Amino acid sequence: MLSGAYVRTRFLTLLLAGVPAVLAAQGEPPSQTLPREVQREVVDRWNGTNALRASDRLDIGAGHDVLGNVAVQNGPLTVAGHVTGGVLAINSDVILLPTARIDGELLVVGGEVDGRTIARVDGGIRIYRARMHYRDDGDKIVASDEPSPEESWWRRFEHGPLDNHGEALRVVQAGPYNRVEGLPIELGPVVQQRTSWGSVRFDAAAVIRTASTFNAQDGDVGDKLRGEVRIGHERGIGLGVQGRSIVQPVEDWQLSDIEVALAAFLARRDYRDYYQRKGGNAFVTLYGARNVSLTGSYGEERWSSRPAHNAFTLFNEDVAWRPNPRVDEGLFHVGNLALTLDTRSDPDDPSAGWFVNTNVEHGRGDVTSMAPTSTARADLTGSVTDYTRGYFDFRRYNRLGPASELNMRVVLAGWLGGDPLPLERRLSVGGPGSLPGFGFRADENGPDIGTCSVSPAVSGRPAECERIALAQLEYRGDLSFDFASNWASWPRRYHSAHGDVQWVFFADAGRGWNVGPSDGVMTFNSETLPSLSSFRTDLGIGLDFAGIGIYAAKAVSRPDPVNFFVRLRHQF
C-alpha cells in the first residue's frame, strides 16, 4: 500500500514537470482582455482612411515614402522607410530598422516592437500584449469577444467563450507556489451571460492545495463563490457578492507572484507570510473611465493562522522552511476603498506614464487570540479593535531619450487611525523587492527598522511595522548589441520593448516604524516622520537581459556585504 507521502511526492513530480509553463502563466497581467476603448480605437483606425493596408506580411523598404496611415493585421510589418501618418498593427509584430521614420503614432495590439530605440517614431509608441479578437466584414473589421482559430488551444481554454456568454469548467492556478499551500489550484464552473443592459457572471471553485489537501491528516480544501451583475457595457456600475475560504499573503507588494513562486519551488525560500481568510463581502465597481478603476467593498471575515508545510522543492530539501508566523485571530468587519490609475505605456515594460495604486481599509473586530511579537503591546484578547490603514504606491516612468529613462517610486503605507494594527495588516521593508542591499528577514542585533522587531525575534520574523516609507529611483539605458534575437522560444512578455539588454543604476531608501509615544528609535508620534538620516539606503547596478535582471546591491547606511539577486521583471 502506498504511503500518503509517496503519493503526494509523485503527484507533485508529475504536476510540476511543467512548472515553467504553469508558473509563467502566473506572471501574466491580471487582465487578458484588450480594453474596450482600445478595441474601438483599433476598429476605427482600420476601417478609416489608410494609404496602405495589408492582411499579411508587409515590408516598407528604405527610401519608400507612404503618404498617410498604414494598417496591417497578422503581419509581421517591417518598416525601413518613411510613413507620414500613423501605423496600426493588429496581432502582428513590428520590426523597425535604423532608417525607419513614422510621423504619427505606432499602435500595436497582440504583438511586439523590435528596434524602437534605433528608429524615429514622432507620435510615440503604444503596445498592448493582449490579442485583438475580431471578424472580417467585407473590407472592414468588427470587434469580437471570441478567440481567433489560430490562437493556441490553452489560450482558447483560458479565455473560453466567457468573454461574452456561456459556461465552462475552469482549472487554473490560484496563486504562487508557497510553503503553506504548495501549488493552489482552483477547480469549478464559470457561467456568464451578456444581456442588452449589461452582463451577469457567476463563479464557484474548490481550492485544492497540494501541500495539505493531499495529506490525509489535514484534508484541507478551500472554496470561492462570486457573483456579479454589471449594468452597462463599455461603462457602468458592477454590483457583486463573494464568499471565500482562502490563504492570503500578509504582504504581496514587493515581489511578483512568479518571482515568489520560483524562489519557493526552486530554492525553498518564501518571501511572503500567509494567513487564513474565511467569510464574504459585497462590492461595487465603477468602470469605463480610461486607465482608472474604483472599487468599494464591505464584509465580514474570520482571520486565523496557518502552519507551514513541508512543500516539495527542487533543491535544498534538507533545509527547513522558515516558519509561517502566527497572526491575530478573530472575526472582523472590513470596509475597503481602492483606486487605481494606470497610464503606463506598457504594464510589463513601461517607459513612460504614471501608475498609482491606493486603498484605504477600515476594520473592526473581536479578537480571540493575539500573536506573539518581539515588542510588548496591549493584549486585546476578548476585546474589540478598531483601526484604519492606508496603502499609497506612486510610480512615475520618464523616457529621457531614445535609449534612456528615469523611473521613480514612493510607497507610504500603514496606520491612519484607531487602535494598533492587527499583525496581518502590518508591513516591512528589506530584501530584493524593496531594499535589496539588505537581507530579507535577516538576523539583526538590536532594533530592526526593516521589520520593527527586536532581539530575540519571534519565530519566522513577522512584519511588525505599523508604518513604512520607501523611495526608489532607477536610471536605465540600452546597450548596443542584440542578445535575445535568437531566443525565439523565450516567452514574449519578457521581451523588452526598449532593447534586448539594458544597464540599470538604482538607489533605494526606506524604513518602518510603529506609532505611539516616541522613543526616537522604533516608535514615533502619529504626526512625526523619522529623520531621513535613520533610513536604510542602498545603491546598485545591474543588467536586464530581455526581462531577466541580474543585479548587485550594496548597503550604504551600514557596512553590509554586497547582495546579488535576480529579478524577472523591472524592480518596480
Secondary structure as GFF3:
##gff-version 3
##sequence-region A 1 572
A	DSSP	alpha_helix	4	15	.	.	.	ID=ss1
A	DSSP	three_ten_helix	16	18	.	.	.	ID=ss2
A	DSSP	alpha_helix	19	26	.	.	.	ID=ss3
A	DSSP	alpha_helix	36	47	.	.	.	ID=ss4
A	DSSP	beta_strand	52	54	.	.	.	ID=ss5
A	DSSP	beta_strand	58	60	.	.	.	ID=ss6
A	DSSP	beta_strand	65	66	.	.	.	ID=ss7
A	DSSP	beta_strand	70	73	.	.	.	ID=ss8
A	DSSP	beta_strand	77	79	.	.	.	ID=ss9
A	DSSP	beta_strand	82	83	.	.	.	ID=ss10
A	DSSP	beta_strand	87	90	.	.	.	ID=ss11
A	DSSP	beta_strand	94	96	.	.	.	ID=ss12
A	DSSP	beta_strand	101	102	.	.	.	ID=ss13
A	DSSP	beta_strand	106	109	.	.	.	ID=ss14
A	DSSP	beta_strand	113	114	.	.	.	ID=ss15
A	DSSP	beta_strand	120	121	.	.	.	ID=ss16
A	DSSP	beta_strand	125	128	.	.	.	ID=ss17
A	DSSP	beta_strand	134	137	.	.	.	ID=ss18
A	DSSP	beta_strand	140	143	.	.	.	ID=ss19
A	DSSP	alpha_helix	153	159	.	.	.	ID=ss20
A	DSSP	three_ten_helix	160	163	.	.	.	ID=ss21
A	DSSP	beta_strand	166	173	.	.	.	ID=ss22
A	DSSP	beta_strand	184	194	.	.	.	ID=ss23
A	DSSP	beta_strand	198	209	.	.	.	ID=ss24
A	DSSP	beta_strand	221	231	.	.	.	ID=ss25
A	DSSP	beta_strand	236	249	.	.	.	ID=ss26
A	DSSP	alpha_helix	257	267	.	.	.	ID=ss27
A	DSSP	beta_strand	274	287	.	.	.	ID=ss28
A	DSSP	beta_strand	292	305	.	.	.	ID=ss29
A	DSSP	beta_strand	329	342	.	.	.	ID=ss30
A	DSSP	beta_strand	353	369	.	.	.	ID=ss31
A	DSSP	beta_strand	384	401	.	.	.	ID=ss32
A	DSSP	beta_strand	404	418	.	.	.	ID=ss33
A	DSSP	three_ten_helix	423	425	.	.	.	ID=ss34
A	DSSP	beta_strand	467	478	.	.	.	ID=ss35
A	DSSP	three_ten_helix	492	494	.	.	.	ID=ss36
A	DSSP	beta_strand	501	515	.	.	.	ID=ss37
A	DSSP	beta_strand	523	524	.	.	.	ID=ss38
A	DSSP	three_ten_helix	532	534	.	.	.	ID=ss39
A	DSSP	beta_strand	536	545	.	.	.	ID=ss40
A	DSSP	beta_strand	548	555	.	.	.	ID=ss41
A	DSSP	beta_strand	563	567	.	.	.	ID=ss42
###
